[in-house]
């Protein structure tokens, strides 16, 4: 299992706390609910959405930094090393997968550890 190389305190400042198994409130929670997905995630940089949990799979879309998206679960995939983080966790959105390296929150992108795909 991979782990973070540094703390995410600097990128999560000002972000509401994620409670395991609970929906976010406000715009992020409304967006997740509108997508019919139980969780919401927010990237801190612009990211590509992929058809599978690997950078070698096709790009199915893009998410702009700060734009919340609905998420359903997380899975292990390709290990990504970027922005000082190392992680093999990928979060499934309605339109595909995003590496948790690019998401605000913990090593699961703010999803509960139990929210596996």
Secondary structure, 3 states (H helix, E strand, C coil): CCCCCCCCHHHHCCCCCCCCCCCCCHHHHHHHHHCCCCEEEEECCCEEEECCCCCCCCEEEEECCCCEEEEEEEEEEEEEEECCEEEEEEEEECCEEEEHHHECCCCCCCCCCCCEC
